[in-house]
Amino acid sequence: MMEPVVVKPKRYPTNLLPQEHWDKRVCYVRGEMGKFLDKVHDAEVYDDDVWVVTLPKCGTTWMQELVWLVMNDYDFETAKNVDLEMRSPFMEFDYMVNHDLDGSLKPIENLKRPRLVKSHLALPLLPAQLWDKKAKVIYVVRNPKDAFVSEYHFARHLGVLPPQCSLEDFINGRIYGKDCNEQFDNMYEFYKLRSEPWLFYTSFEQMKLNLRQVILDVCKFLGKTIDGDTMERMLIHLSFEEMKKNPKTNHLWEIEQIRKMTQAADGDFTFCRKGETNSYKKELSPEVVQKLDVFVQEKISNYNLTLDDLLLLNENREKLFSKKVRQMIGLWEEKAAI
């Protein structure tokens, strides 16, 4: 896997977060991308754009498919017959594979409006017009422990890791690597902006807990409606079982190009691999689990937050508690009336 490289954004979104935050911010990317990132910074953004922004292996594909269907009047037929990466391009992909700076943004520039664009870039590396025009942005966060494990398996399949690299080696690289803050700075910045009207912030864990509600929330965010029958079709289409067996949502077109580049050996792999929460505990030794738990807790505590805060799980508990309180008050009022 390519070494992390420090990059300096052309400018920081000081209209979103204070200068003192950006004074301490160090951005890392994998590989030499400086000129490409300058091009991204200046990229045209339209008011009717929708951007799905995540870190890798955080439910990006799941949310992309959901949003594309909502934006396109629940066109399941096209969704089942056209690759997702053609309907919603990954902005960084073409440059990563072809290194053609001039043509690197053609996939999104040629996309029919309204566009749905995917990116894994950090907030200050995204097109600056996203901060100015306030196109819609949807951010999905995931427990980094699960994301790291999923990323390892994907990187192995793509052939971008040396064969001798074990899962424990990969986790240690995340813990002790010089870019070990990048995952957490990225999550924190979008979390701080979650009340902005142009940003919809959710988590992989929320999608697992209550996909129906997330669909309703996305519809509201995008100014769309959904009826009962369509909701049931959405829940089936977006179920892990359906997503896993759907070739149009497993990035076969992209994976084939990367594997040709890396000359990766053949092997069975499905992009939608497990779709579970806390599965890292099943794949790592108790010692590595403990080390990873401590690492994540220490990093997130630097922002005076907890992992449950970032994953919005505390909000679920507050809503559940409020519901129970309202129920108790209702019962008490009924008894008082009698």
C-alpha positions in Angstrom: 0.0 0.0 0.0 1.3 3.5 -0.9 3.0 5.5 1.8 1.0 8.4 3.3 2.0 11.8 1.9 1.4 15.2 3.6 -0.6 17.6 1.4 -1.3 21.3 1.9 -4.8 22.3 0.7 -4.9 25.4 -1.5 -7.1 26.9 1.3 -9.1 25.8 4.2 -12.8 26.2 4.7 -12.5 28.8 7.5 -16.1 29.7 7.0 -17.0 26.3 8.4 -14.5 25.7 11.1 -12.3 28.3 12.9 -8.8 29.1 11.8 -7.3 27.7 15.0 -8.6 24.2 13.9 -6.9 24.5 10.5 -3.7 25.8 12.0 -3.2 22.3 13.6 -4.6 20.3 10.7 -2.2 18.0 8.8 -3.7 16.3 5.7 -2.4 13.0 4.4 -3.2 11.1 1.2 -1.8 7.9 -0.2 0.5 8.5 -3.1 1.5 11.7 -5.0 -1.7 13.6 -5.7 -0.7 17.3 -5.3 -1.6 18.5 -8.9 -4.7 16.5 -9.0 -5.9 17.9 -5.6 -5.3 21.4 -7.0 -7.5 20.5 -9.9 -10.2 19.1 -7.5 -10.0 22.3 -5.4 -11.0 24.4 -8.5 -13.6 21.9 -9.8 -17.0 23.2 -10.9 -19.8 22.4 -8.4 -23.5 22.8 -9.2 -26.3 23.8 -6.8 -28.2 20.6 -7.7 -25.2 18.3 -7.0 -25.3 15.7 -4.3 -22.0 14.4 -3.0 -21.6 11.2 -1.0 -18.4 11.6 1.0 -17.0 8.9 3.3 -13.8 7.3 4.4 -13.2 4.0 2.6 -15.3 1.0 3.6 -17.8 3.0 5.6 -21.0 2.2 3.8 -20.3 4.4 0.8 -21.8 2.0 -1.8 -24.8 1.3 0.3 -25.6 5.1 0.6 -24.7 5.7 -3.0 -27.3 3.2 -4.2 -29.9 4.6 -1.8 -29.3 8.2 -2.8 -29.2 7.4 -6.6 -32.6 5.7 -6.3 -34.1 8.6 -4.4 -32.7 11.1 -6.9 -33.9 9.2 -9.9 -37.5 8.5 -8.9 -36.8 4.9 -7.7 -35.7 3.6 -11.1 -34.9 0.1 -10.0 -34.7 -1.2 -13.6 -31.7 1.1 -14.4 -30.2 0.4 -11.0 -30.2 -3.3 -11.8 -28.7 -2.9 -15.2 -26.1 -0.1 -15.1 -23.0 -0.2 -12.9 -23.2 2.1 -9.9 -19.8 3.6 -10.7 -21.2 4.7 -14.1 -24.3 6.3 -12.5 -22.3 7.8 -9.6 -18.6 8.2 -10.4 -15.8 8.0 -7.8 -14.1 11.3 -8.3 -10.6 10.2 -7.5 -10.7 6.9 -9.3 -9.7 7.8 -12.9 -6.6 9.7 -11.7 -5.6 6.9 -9.3 -5.7 4.4 -12.1 -4.6 6.3 -15.3 -2.7 9.3 -13.8 -4.1 11.5 -16.6 -4.4 14.9 -15.0 -6.2 16.5 -17.9 -8.9 13.9 -18.2 -9.1 13.0 -14.5 -12.4 14.8 -13.8 -14.1 13.9 -17.1 -16.3 11.2 -15.5 -18.0 13.7 -13.2 -17.8 16.6 -15.7 -19.7 14.5 -18.3 -22.3 13.2 -15.8 -25.9 14.2 -16.5 -27.3 16.6 -13.9 -28.3 16.4 -11.2 -25.1 14.7 -10.4 -24.4 12.2 -7.7 -20.6 12.1 -7.0 -18.6 9.9 -4.6 -15.4 10.9 -2.9 -13.2 9.7 -0.1 -11.4 13.0 0.3 -11.2 15.0 3.5 -13.2 18.2 3.9 -10.4 20.7 3.0 -9.4 18.6 0.0 -12.9 18.6 -1.6 -13.9 21.2 -4.3 -13.9 24.6 -2.6 -17.3 25.4 -4.2 -18.9 22.8 -2.0 -18.2 25.3 0.9 -19.4 28.3 -1.1 -22.4 27.1 -3.1 -23.7 24.6 -0.5 -24.6 21.8 -2.8 -25.9 18.8 -0.9 -23.4 16.6 0.9 -24.1 13.3 2.5 -21.5 11.9 4.9 -21.4 8.4 6.3 -19.2 7.5 9.2 -18.4 4.0 10.5 -16.7 2.5 13.5 -13.0 2.8 12.3 -12.2 -0.6 13.8 -14.6 -2.3 11.4 -13.6 0.0 8.6 -9.9 -0.9 9.0 -10.6 -4.7 8.9 -12.8 -4.3 5.8 -10.2 -2.1 4.1 -7.5 -4.7 4.7 -9.5 -7.5 3.0 -10.3 -5.2 0.1 -6.7 -4.0 -0.3 -5.5 -7.6 -0.3 -7.9 -8.5 -3.1 -6.8 -5.5 -5.1 -3.2 -6.5 -4.8 -2.1 -3.2 -3.2 -0.7 -5.0 -0.1 2.4 -7.2 0.0 1.4 -10.9 0.3 3.1 -11.2 3.7 1.1 -8.4 5.2 -1.2 -9.9 7.8 -4.4 -8.3 9.3 -2.5 -7.6 12.5 0.3 -5.9 10.5 -2.2 -3.7 8.7 -3.9 -2.7 12.0 -0.5 -1.9 13.5 0.2 0.3 10.5 -3.0 2.2 11.2 -2.1 2.6 14.9 1.5 3.6 14.5 1.5 5.2 11.0 2.3 8.8 10.7 -1.2 9.5 9.3 -2.9 7.9 12.3 -4.9 11.1 13.0 -6.3 11.4 9.5 -9.3 9.0 10.0 -10.3 10.9 13.2 -9.8 14.5 11.9 -12.0 13.6 8.9 -14.8 12.2 11.1 -14.6 15.0 13.6 -14.9 17.8 10.9 -18.1 16.5 9.4 -19.5 15.7 12.8 -19.0 19.3 13.9 -20.9 20.4 10.7 -23.8 17.9 11.1 -26.3 20.7 11.8 -25.5 22.6 8.6 -28.6 22.6 6.3 -26.5 21.4 3.3 -25.0 18.4 5.2 -26.7 15.1 6.1 -24.6 13.2 8.6 -25.3 9.6 9.4 -23.5 6.3 10.2 -23.2 2.8 8.9 -24.4 1.7 12.3 -27.6 3.9 12.0 -28.3 2.3 8.6 -28.0 -1.1 10.2 -30.2 -0.2 13.1 -33.0 1.5 11.1 -32.6 1.7 7.4 -36.2 2.7 6.9 -35.7 5.8 9.0 -32.4 6.7 7.2 -34.2 6.4 3.8 -37.0 8.8 5.2 -34.3 11.2 6.4 -32.5 11.2 3.1 -35.8 11.8 1.3 -36.5 14.8 3.5 -32.9 16.1 3.1 -33.3 15.9 -0.7 -36.8 17.2 -0.8 -38.2 13.9 -2.1 -41.2 11.7 -1.1 -41.6 8.0 -0.9 -44.8 5.9 -0.7 -45.2 2.7 1.3 -44.9 0.2 -1.6 -41.7 1.9 -2.8 -40.3 1.9 0.7 -40.7 -1.9 0.9 -38.9 -2.3 -2.5 -36.1 0.0 -1.3 -35.7 -2.1 1.9 -35.4 -5.3 -0.2 -33.1 -3.8 -2.8 -30.8 -2.2 -0.2 -30.7 -5.3 2.0 -27.2 -6.8 2.5 -28.2 -10.0 0.8 -29.5 -8.2 -2.3 -26.5 -5.8 -2.4 -24.0 -8.7 -2.1 -25.4 -10.7 -5.1 -26.1 -7.6 -7.3 -23.1 -7.3 -9.7 -24.0 -3.7 -10.4 -23.2 -2.7 -6.8 -20.0 -4.7 -6.3 -17.7 -2.4 -8.3 -16.6 -5.1 -10.6 -15.7 -2.6 -13.3 -13.4 -0.6 -11.0 -11.9 -3.7 -9.3 -11.0 -5.3 -12.7 -9.0 -2.1 -13.7 -7.1 -2.0 -10.4 -6.3 -5.7 -10.4 -4.9 -5.4 -13.9 -2.7 -2.6 -12.8 -1.4 -4.5 -9.7 -1.4 -7.9 -11.5 -3.2 -9.4 -8.5 -3.6 -13.1 -8.4 -7.1 -14.5 -8.9 -9.2 -15.1 -5.9 -12.8 -15.2 -4.7 -14.0 -11.8 -3.3 -17.2 -9.9 -3.0 -17.1 -6.2 -2.4 -20.1 -6.4 -0.1 -18.3 -8.8 2.2 -20.0 -9.0 5.6 -22.0 -5.9 6.3 -21.8 -6.4 10.1 -21.1 -4.1 13.0 -18.3 -5.0 15.5 -17.1 -7.8 13.3 -13.5 -6.8 14.0 -13.8 -8.7 17.3 -14.3 -11.9 15.4 -11.2 -11.4 13.2 -8.6 -10.1 15.6 -7.0 -11.7 18.6 -8.1 -10.4 22.0 -4.7 -8.7 22.4 -5.1 -6.8 19.1 -8.7 -6.0 19.8 -7.7 -4.4 23.1 -4.9 -2.4 21.5 -7.2 -1.2 18.8 -9.9 -0.3 21.3 -7.5 1.8 23.3 -6.1 3.5 20.2 -9.5 4.5 18.9 -10.7 5.7 22.3 -7.6 7.8 22.8 -7.8 9.4 19.4 -11.5 10.3 19.7 -11.2 11.6 23.3 -8.8 14.3 21.9 -12.0 15.9 20.5 -13.9 15.5 23.8 -16.2 13.0 22.1 -16.9 9.3 22.3 -17.2 6.8 19.5 -20.9 6.5 20.2 -21.2 10.3 19.7 -19.6 10.1 16.3 -21.8 7.1 15.3 -24.9 8.9 16.6 -25.6 6.0 18.9 -26.0 8.2 21.9 -28.8 10.1 20.0 -30.6 6.7 19.7 -30.4 6.2 23.4 -31.7 9.7 24.1 -34.6 9.2 21.8 -35.4 5.8 23.3 -35.2 7.3 26.8 -37.5 10.2 25.9 -40.0 7.8 24.3 -40.0 5.7 27.5 -40.5 8.8 29.7 -43.4 10.0 27.5 -45.0 6.5 27.8 -44.6 6.6 31.6 -46.1 10.1 31.8 -48.9 9.0 29.6 -49.7 6.0 31.8 -49.5 8.2 34.9 -51.9 10.8 33.4 -54.3 8.0 32.5 -54.3 6.6 36.0 -54.6 10.2 37.5 -57.7 10.8 35.3 -59.3 7.6 36.6 
